[in-house]
Structure formats: structure tokens, C-alpha cells
Amino acid sequence: MYFYKNLFETDMAVRLSKSTQQQLLSILEQRFRKHPARHPQVSWEQVELRLQQHPKALETLQRMEESGGEPDLISYDKHSGVCSFFDCAAESPKGRRSLCYDNEALDARKEAKPAGSALALAQEIGIRILTEEDYRYLQQLQPVDLKTSSWIYTPEAIRKLDGALFCDRRYDHVFVYHNGASSYYAARGFRGRLDV
């Protein structure tokens, strides 16, 4: 059974305990301070205050963390205070691999079905799958997916023809590819985004 099946069987409404919240905030703070280039001109105190004002966001960040995403702040809007977190793990998150693109593709498979789909799991976690623009922005901040690949949001025109898009980084370049939406691979997962 896949990791995320066990992880997300619990009631989504369950709140994090105070100790779990503090542990998560400590992890996020350490990561924030370790990678200042991802979020210049914003202090951890600003980010922490925003997160404490939005406790549901902490639940989502906990799920991102538990499934291997290593979320970190990559954008801060000074006017609105909105914080954007992306999965910044070096490789596609381990707890989100071997998934086809969406549930329509999952239902279309007659045999050797994967345990789920990227879009459905993203919805369960409470994140949006990265767009091509998001993915390229992340790659400007740091090289990721040197050995793995990640599904990205696929435009409807491509999806209607049973295709889906994914990306990786090889030869110091970011590549966008296509595959059948029902395909899945042990080295392909997906990255998500949370705007708080």
C-alpha cells in the first residue's frame, strides 16, 4: 500500500495538536533560515504570524511535509501579506509518486491501476499542482528533479486529448514533456503550491 493511502485516511478536519504545530513551525523556520535566497526581504516573524492566523494552512503544510515535499516560502506579497509555499524537495516528493495524472485517467485504466492520481491527492492535501510557470520559477531558485520528474498542471486542450504534462531538469535545462494521462512511474510525482 502506498504511503499516502495511510497518511490521508484520517479525517481532514482533525486539528494539529499544539506540540505538532510547534514542531512543524520549528521545521519550517529552520528551512526558511537555511535558504534565504528563496525569500529575500521577508522575516520569519512575518511568516509565522501569517501562519498562526491561518491554522488550516498549518494542517496543509503538515501534509506537504509528511509526504516528502519539504515546503518552503518562495513568495511574499508585501501589500496583501499572502505567503506562497512550494514543495522544495530536491526530488519529486517520495510520498506522491506512482500516480497517474487525474481520476479520469485512473478510471480509464483497465489493469495495473496505480493507487491514485496526482490531482486527487493534491486536492486531499489542500494544495494546487504547480503550473509550468510555477515549476520554472522554482527551478530558478534551485535545481530540482535531477533524477525524478513531476506532473504539472495540464491545459484543458491537451487533457481532452488524453495527454498530460510533466517536467524535470536534465543537462542543466528544464524540460516539459507529454505522456498519456493514465501513465505512472516510480520516479514521477508532483509538486504543489499553497497560498496563505
C-alpha positions in Angstrom: 0.0 0.0 0.0 1.3 3.4 -0.9 2.4 5.8 1.8 -0.2 8.5 1.2 -3.1 6.0 1.5 -2.2 5.6 5.2 -1.5 9.2 5.6 -4.7 10.7 4.3 -7.3 8.1 5.6 -7.8 10.2 8.7 -10.5 12.9 8.9 -9.3 16.1 7.2 -11.0 18.2 9.9 -8.7 16.9 12.6 -6.7 19.8 14.1 -3.0 19.6 14.8 -2.0 19.4 18.4 -0.1 22.4 19.8 3.0 20.3 20.1 2.7 19.2 16.4 2.2 22.8 15.4 5.3 23.9 17.3 7.3 21.1 15.8 6.2 22.0 12.3 6.9 25.7 12.8 10.3 24.8 14.0 11.0 22.7 10.9 9.7 25.5 8.6 11.7 28.1 10.4 14.9 26.1 10.1 14.3 25.6 6.4 13.4 29.3 5.9 16.7 30.4 7.5 18.7 27.8 5.6 17.5 29.0 2.2 17.3 32.8 2.4 17.6 33.2 -1.4 14.2 31.7 -1.8 12.5 34.5 0.1 14.5 37.8 0.3 13.2 40.8 2.1 10.8 39.0 4.4 11.4 38.0 8.1 10.4 34.7 9.6 8.3 36.6 12.2 6.1 37.9 9.4 5.6 34.4 8.0 5.0 32.8 11.4 2.3 35.5 12.2 0.6 34.8 9.0 0.6 31.0 9.6 -0.7 31.4 13.1 -3.6 33.5 11.7 -4.5 30.6 9.3 -4.4 27.3 11.3 -5.8 25.3 8.3 -2.7 26.3 6.4 -0.6 24.6 9.1 -2.6 21.4 8.6 -1.9 21.5 4.8 1.8 22.3 5.4 2.0 19.3 7.7 0.6 17.0 5.0 3.1 18.5 2.5 5.9 17.8 4.9 4.8 14.3 5.8 4.5 13.3 2.1 8.1 14.5 1.4 7.5 17.9 -0.1 9.8 19.9 2.2 7.6 23.1 1.8 9.2 26.5 2.0 8.2 30.1 1.4 9.0 31.2 -2.1 7.0 34.4 -2.4 5.7 37.1 -0.1 3.3 39.8 -1.1 4.1 42.9 1.0 0.7 44.5 0.3 -1.6 41.6 1.0 0.6 39.6 3.3 0.0 36.5 1.2 2.7 33.8 1.6 3.2 31.2 -1.1 4.8 27.9 -0.2 6.1 25.4 -2.8 7.3 21.9 -2.4 11.1 22.4 -2.5 12.4 18.9 -2.0 15.4 18.1 -4.3 13.5 15.3 -6.0 9.8 14.8 -6.6 8.1 14.1 -3.1 8.5 10.4 -2.3 5.0 10.1 -0.8 3.4 11.3 -4.0 4.9 9.1 -6.7 3.5 6.3 -8.9 0.3 8.3 -9.7 -1.5 8.9 -12.9 -2.5 12.5 -13.7 -6.1 12.6 -12.6 -9.1 10.4 -11.6 -10.5 10.4 -15.2 -7.2 8.8 -16.3 -7.3 6.4 -13.3 -10.8 5.3 -14.1 -9.8 4.7 -17.8 -7.1 2.2 -16.9 -8.4 -1.4 -17.2 -5.5 -3.1 -15.5 -2.3 -2.3 -13.4 -4.0 0.7 -11.9 -1.9 2.9 -9.6 -3.2 3.7 -6.1 -4.4 7.2 -7.1 -3.9 10.3 -9.1 -1.9 13.5 -8.7 -4.8 15.9 -8.9 -6.9 14.0 -6.5 -4.1 13.7 -3.9 -3.3 17.4 -4.3 -6.9 18.2 -3.5 -6.8 15.9 -0.5 -3.7 17.6 0.8 -5.1 21.1 0.1 -2.6 22.3 -2.5 -2.6 23.2 -6.2 -0.4 21.3 -8.5 2.4 23.5 -9.9 1.8 25.1 -13.3 4.6 25.2 -15.9 5.3 28.8 -14.8 5.4 27.9 -11.1 7.8 25.0 -11.9 10.1 27.1 -14.0 10.2 29.7 -11.2 11.1 27.1 -8.6 13.9 25.9 -10.9 15.3 29.4 -11.0 15.6 29.3 -7.2 17.3 25.9 -7.1 17.8 22.9 -9.4 15.2 20.2 -8.6 14.1 16.9 -10.2 17.6 15.9 -11.4 16.7 12.2 -11.1 12.9 12.3 -10.9 10.1 14.1 -12.7 6.9 15.9 -11.6 3.4 16.2 -13.2 2.4 19.8 -13.8 -1.0 21.3 -14.4 -2.1 20.4 -17.9 -4.1 22.8 -20.1 -7.6 21.5 -20.9 -7.0 21.3 -24.7 -4.2 18.8 -24.0 -6.1 16.9 -21.4 -9.1 16.5 -23.6 -6.9 14.5 -26.0 -5.8 12.2 -23.1 -2.5 13.8 -22.6 -0.8 15.3 -19.6 2.4 17.3 -19.0 5.4 16.7 -16.7 8.8 18.3 -16.2 12.3 17.6 -15.0 15.7 19.1 -15.1 18.5 17.4 -17.2 21.7 18.8 -18.7 21.1 22.0 -16.7 17.9 22.7 -18.6 14.2 22.4 -17.6 12.2 20.2 -20.0 8.5 19.9 -20.4 7.2 16.6 -21.8 3.9 14.9 -22.5 2.6 11.5 -21.7 -0.7 9.7 -21.6 -2.5 10.9 -18.5 -3.1 7.4 -17.3 0.7 6.6 -17.3 2.6 6.4 -14.0 6.1 5.9 -12.9 8.0 5.2 -9.7 10.2 8.2 -10.3 7.3 10.7 -11.1 5.3 12.5 -8.5 4.0 16.1 -8.3 4.8 19.3 -6.5 2.3 21.6 -5.0 1.7 25.2 -4.1 -0.1 26.7 -1.1 -1.1 30.4 -0.9 -1.8 31.5 2.7 
